[in-house]
């Protein structure tokens, strides 16, 4: 039989090892041992999609024309609803025709925008720790060069923009920012976004502001959009966290028309857009926004996560950890105990007692020494997790 030698593209070889594979193996082993696992690792809301959105989805999927191919840029009524949301929420005006486009979830947009603009050797400014797609799924898979912007606790987990070498800034094509931030839960004041936008203008690169946690804020904090300070950039958001619709895969990009046009050209070649009936359901949710304040369908879920946050952090601090209350996201980012060696080894210890969290190293080298808890389990399960963690510490 003829044997064919199969080799991956060079860009695949530039991707880092998938460190979560070992964690998955440990989880599977514990399941075989019938260990009750409490999953606090993945950022997937456990609360259901609001009833009014589900009811709208059921009605819309029955309509034959909603079962046809959508457009990759999104239906006009969907783009109109997103534009209206930006006006009501942030007082930002957008063109429905050119400054809003649909995405098959935010992750797709984060990756595909690089395909539209990054040539081999182009520099992309990437936060670290950060969502791995910025550095890997976007930059490296487009043969770009990621320049790491460390997010340090002493800087409020904001990149030190002044520390970036001017020669790097001159060569940069694009910068990823993400606030409220995954994994750290940090927030960025409007002044920081303005400073970043000014830097981008000075050095002729654009910013992709990944903002899926804009509605996941606590204590009356309202997260800004970069479009409030400069329309020359783009922002990505989605229904995934806002309406607990991670599996529906429906998001959007808004902002600079030329940037969005480049992304549309990529998407027109590789996808046919998000299903129409899902877009219609998301419209129903967006219409609940009547002002800059979050509507009841969002606010009631945030209150649940806020209570979980308070209980988890109180429990961790009672064990001797020093963990502050994040203003946003459903994550708790905290240093590992002082007697622990590294985040992966500590994560393995917790899996042994049935608590699954995410090691900081999974978000990049500057995440080492930290772990991330996701508040995506009911309160009683979080309390149970705290009792198990006590056995380790």
C-alpha positions in Angstrom: 0.0 0.0 0.0 1.3 3.5 -0.9 2.1 5.5 2.2 1.7 9.2 2.0 3.8 11.4 4.2 1.5 14.0 5.9 3.1 17.2 7.2 1.5 20.2 8.9 2.0 23.7 7.6 4.9 25.5 9.2 2.5 27.9 10.9 1.0 24.9 12.8 4.4 24.2 14.2 4.6 27.7 15.5 1.7 27.1 17.8 2.5 26.4 21.5 1.8 23.0 23.0 -1.8 22.6 24.1 -1.3 22.6 27.9 -4.9 21.8 28.6 -4.6 18.4 27.1 -3.0 17.1 30.3 -5.8 18.7 32.3 -8.4 17.0 30.2 -6.6 13.6 30.7 -6.7 14.1 34.4 -10.3 15.0 34.4 -11.2 11.9 32.4 -9.3 9.8 34.8 -11.1 11.3 37.8 -14.4 10.7 36.0 -13.5 7.0 35.6 -12.7 6.9 39.3 -16.3 8.4 39.8 -14.9 11.5 41.4 -17.5 14.3 41.5 -15.9 17.2 39.6 -16.8 20.8 40.2 -16.0 22.6 36.9 -14.8 26.1 37.6 -12.5 26.3 34.6 -14.4 27.0 31.5 -16.0 30.4 30.9 -19.4 29.1 29.9 -22.4 30.5 31.7 -24.5 27.9 33.5 -27.6 30.1 33.6 -30.2 29.6 30.8 -30.8 32.0 27.9 -33.6 34.4 28.9 -37.1 33.0 28.2 -38.2 35.8 25.9 -35.2 35.2 23.7 -35.9 31.4 23.6 -39.6 32.0 22.8 -38.6 34.4 20.0 -36.2 31.8 18.6 -38.9 29.1 18.6 -41.2 31.4 16.6 -38.6 32.6 14.2 -37.2 29.1 13.3 -40.7 28.1 12.1 -40.7 30.7 9.4 -39.4 29.1 6.1 -37.4 32.1 4.9 -35.5 32.2 8.2 -34.2 28.7 7.4 -32.4 29.9 4.3 -28.8 31.0 3.9 -28.1 34.2 5.7 -25.6 36.8 4.5 -22.1 36.7 6.0 -22.4 40.4 7.0 -25.7 39.8 8.9 -29.3 40.7 8.1 -30.2 44.4 7.9 -32.6 44.2 10.9 -29.8 42.6 13.0 -27.3 45.3 12.1 -29.9 47.9 12.8 -30.5 46.4 16.3 -26.8 46.5 17.0 -26.5 50.1 15.9 -29.5 51.0 18.0 -27.9 49.2 21.0 -24.7 51.2 20.6 -26.7 54.5 20.5 -28.8 53.6 23.6 -26.0 52.1 25.6 -23.0 54.3 24.7 -24.4 57.2 22.7 -22.4 56.1 19.7 -23.8 56.6 16.2 -23.0 53.9 13.6 -23.9 53.3 9.9 -26.0 50.2 9.6 -24.7 49.7 6.1 -20.9 49.9 6.6 -20.1 50.1 10.4 -21.8 47.0 11.8 -21.4 43.4 10.7 -22.5 40.0 12.0 -20.1 37.4 13.4 -20.5 33.7 14.1 -19.5 34.4 17.7 -16.8 36.9 18.8 -14.0 34.3 18.6 -14.5 34.0 14.8 -14.2 37.7 14.4 -11.1 38.0 16.6 -9.3 35.4 14.4 -10.6 36.4 10.9 -9.8 40.0 11.2 -6.2 39.1 11.2 -6.7 37.1 8.0 -7.9 40.4 6.4 -5.0 42.5 7.4 -1.9 40.6 8.6 0.8 39.7 6.2 3.7 37.4 7.0 6.1 39.2 9.3 3.6 41.9 10.4 3.7 42.7 14.1 0.6 42.4 16.2 0.5 43.8 19.8 -1.0 41.1 22.0 -1.8 41.2 25.7 -0.4 38.5 28.0 -2.0 36.9 29.9 -4.7 37.0 27.4 -7.2 35.1 25.3 -5.0 32.7 23.4 -6.7 33.4 20.1 -5.0 36.9 19.9 -1.5 35.4 19.8 -2.1 32.0 18.3 -5.4 31.6 16.4 -5.1 35.1 14.8 -1.5 36.3 14.7 0.6 33.1 14.3 -1.9 31.4 12.0 -1.6 34.4 9.7 2.2 34.2 9.8 2.3 37.4 11.8 4.7 38.1 14.7 3.1 38.6 18.1 4.6 41.3 20.3 3.8 40.5 23.9 2.4 43.3 26.1 2.7 42.0 29.7 -0.4 42.6 31.9 1.0 43.1 35.4 -0.8 43.4 38.7 1.1 46.5 39.7 -0.3 48.3 36.6 -3.9 47.1 37.2 -3.4 44.5 34.5 -3.2 47.2 31.9 -0.4 47.1 29.3 2.4 49.7 29.9 2.1 51.4 26.6 5.0 53.6 27.3 7.3 50.6 27.7 6.7 49.5 24.1 9.8 50.2 22.0 9.1 52.9 19.4 10.6 50.7 16.6 8.0 48.1 17.4 5.2 50.6 17.4 6.3 51.9 14.0 6.1 48.3 12.6 2.9 47.3 14.3 -0.1 46.6 12.1 -2.7 45.9 14.8 -3.3 45.8 18.6 -5.7 43.6 20.5 -7.2 45.0 23.7 -9.8 43.3 25.9 -11.5 45.2 28.7 -13.3 44.0 30.9 -10.4 41.5 30.7 -10.3 37.8 30.4 -8.6 36.2 32.4 -7.8 38.9 35.0 -11.2 40.6 35.4 -9.5 44.0 35.2 -11.3 47.0 33.7 -9.9 49.9 31.7 -10.9 53.6 32.3 -11.9 55.6 29.3 -8.7 57.6 29.6 -6.6 54.5 29.0 -8.6 53.6 25.8 -8.1 57.2 24.7 -4.3 57.0 25.3 -4.2 53.7 23.4 -6.1 55.2 20.5 -3.8 58.2 20.4 -0.8 55.9 20.3 -2.3 54.0 17.4 -2.9 57.2 15.5 0.7 58.4 16.1 2.1 55.1 14.8 -0.5 54.1 12.1 -1.9 50.9 13.5 -5.5 50.1 14.5 -7.0 48.5 17.6 -9.4 45.5 17.9 -11.2 46.0 21.2 -12.6 42.6 22.2 -15.4 43.5 24.5 -17.7 40.4 25.2 -17.8 41.2 28.9 -19.2 44.7 28.5 -22.4 43.7 30.3 -20.7 41.6 32.9 -20.0 44.3 35.4 -20.7 44.7 39.1 -21.4 47.3 41.7 -23.0 49.8 39.2 -19.8 49.9 37.1 -20.4 50.5 33.4 -17.7 49.4 31.0 -16.9 51.8 28.2 -16.4 51.1 24.5 -13.4 52.3 22.5 -15.8 53.7 20.0 -16.7 56.4 22.5 -13.2 57.9 22.2 -12.2 57.1 18.6 -14.3 55.7 15.7 -11.2 54.7 13.7 -11.0 51.3 15.5 -13.3 48.3 15.8 -15.0 46.6 18.7 -16.1 43.0 18.9 -19.0 41.8 21.1 -21.5 39.0 21.2 -24.6 37.6 22.7 -22.6 34.8 24.3 -22.1 36.3 27.7 -24.6 39.1 27.6 -27.6 36.7 27.1 -26.0 33.4 28.1 -26.0 32.2 24.5 -22.5 30.8 24.1 -23.7 27.8 22.0 -25.8 29.9 19.6 -22.6 31.6 18.1 -23.9 35.1 17.3 -21.8 38.2 17.6 -21.0 41.5 15.9 -18.2 43.9 15.0 -18.7 47.6 15.0 -16.6 50.7 14.1 -14.3 51.7 11.2 -16.0 50.9 7.9 -12.7 50.2 6.0 -11.7 47.6 8.6 -15.1 46.0 8.6 -15.0 45.9 4.8 -11.8 43.9 5.0 -13.3 41.4 7.4 -16.5 41.1 5.2 -14.3 40.2 2.2 -12.7 37.4 4.2 -16.0 36.1 5.6 -17.7 36.2 2.2 -15.2 33.5 1.0 -15.4 31.2 4.0 -18.8 31.3 5.7 -22.5 32.1 5.1 -23.1 33.9 8.4 -25.1 33.2 11.6 -28.5 31.5 11.1 -31.3 34.1 10.5 -33.5 32.8 13.3 -30.7 33.2 15.8 -30.1 36.8 14.7 -33.8 37.4 15.1 -33.7 36.1 18.7 -30.7 38.2 19.5 -32.6 41.3 18.2 -35.3 40.5 20.8 -32.7 40.7 23.5 -31.1 43.8 22.3 -34.5 45.6 22.1 -34.7 45.2 25.9 -32.1 47.9 26.3 -33.9 51.2 26.8 -31.0 53.2 28.3 -27.4 52.8 29.3 -28.5 50.6 32.2 -28.7 46.9 31.8 -32.2 45.5 31.4 -33.8 43.1 33.8 -33.0 40.0 31.7 -29.3 40.8 32.1 -29.2 42.4 35.5 -30.8 39.5 37.3 -28.1 37.1 36.1 -25.3 39.6 37.0 -26.7 39.7 40.6 -26.4 35.9 40.7 -22.8 36.0 39.6 -22.0 38.9 41.9 -23.2 36.8 44.9 -21.0 33.9 43.7 -18.1 36.2 43.4 -18.5 37.5 46.9 -18.8 34.0 48.4 -15.8 32.6 46.5 -13.4 35.5 47.3 -14.5 35.6 51.0 -13.8 31.9 51.2 -10.4 32.1 49.5 -9.3 35.0 51.7 -10.3 33.2 54.8 -7.8 30.5 53.7 -5.0 33.2 53.6 -5.3 34.2 50.0 -5.2 37.9 49.1 -7.8 38.2 46.4 -9.6 41.4 45.5 -13.2 41.7 44.2 -13.1 42.2 40.4 -15.4 44.8 38.9 -16.3 42.8 35.9 -16.4 39.4 34.2 -17.4 36.1 35.8 -13.8 35.2 36.6 -11.7 35.4 39.7 -8.0 35.8 38.9 -5.7 35.2 41.9 -2.2 34.3 42.8 -1.5 30.7 43.8 -0.6 30.1 47.5 2.9 31.1 48.4 4.1 27.5 49.1 3.0 26.3 45.6 5.5 25.9 42.8 3.6 26.8 39.6 0.0 27.2 38.4 -0.2 23.9 36.5 1.0 21.8 39.5 -1.5 23.6 41.8 -4.3 23.0 39.3 -3.5 19.3 39.3 -3.7 19.2 43.1 -7.2 20.7 43.0 -8.3 18.2 40.3 -7.3 15.5 42.7 -10.0 16.8 45.1 -12.5 17.3 42.3 -12.1 21.1 41.7 -11.3 22.1 38.1 -9.8 25.6 37.6 -7.6 27.1 34.8 -3.8 27.5 35.3 -2.6 31.0 34.6 0.1 29.7 32.3 -2.6 28.7 29.9 -3.1 32.4 29.1 0.6 33.0 28.4 3.9 33.2 30.2 2.9 36.3 32.2 0.0 34.3 33.7 2.3 32.1 35.6 1.8 32.2 39.3 -1.9 32.8 39.0 -5.1 30.7 38.5 -8.5 31.6 37.2 -11.8 30.5 38.7 -14.9 30.8 36.6 -18.1 31.6 38.6 -20.2 29.2 36.4 -21.5 26.9 39.1 -24.4 27.3 41.6 -23.6 28.8 45.0 -23.7 25.5 46.8 -21.2 24.0 44.5 -18.9 26.9 45.0 -19.1 26.4 48.7 -18.4 22.7 48.3 -15.4 23.6 46.1 -14.0 25.9 48.9 -14.3 23.0 51.4 -12.3 20.8 49.1 -9.7 23.4 48.5 -9.1 23.6 52.2 -7.9 20.0 52.1 -5.1 21.1 49.7 -4.0 24.4 51.3 
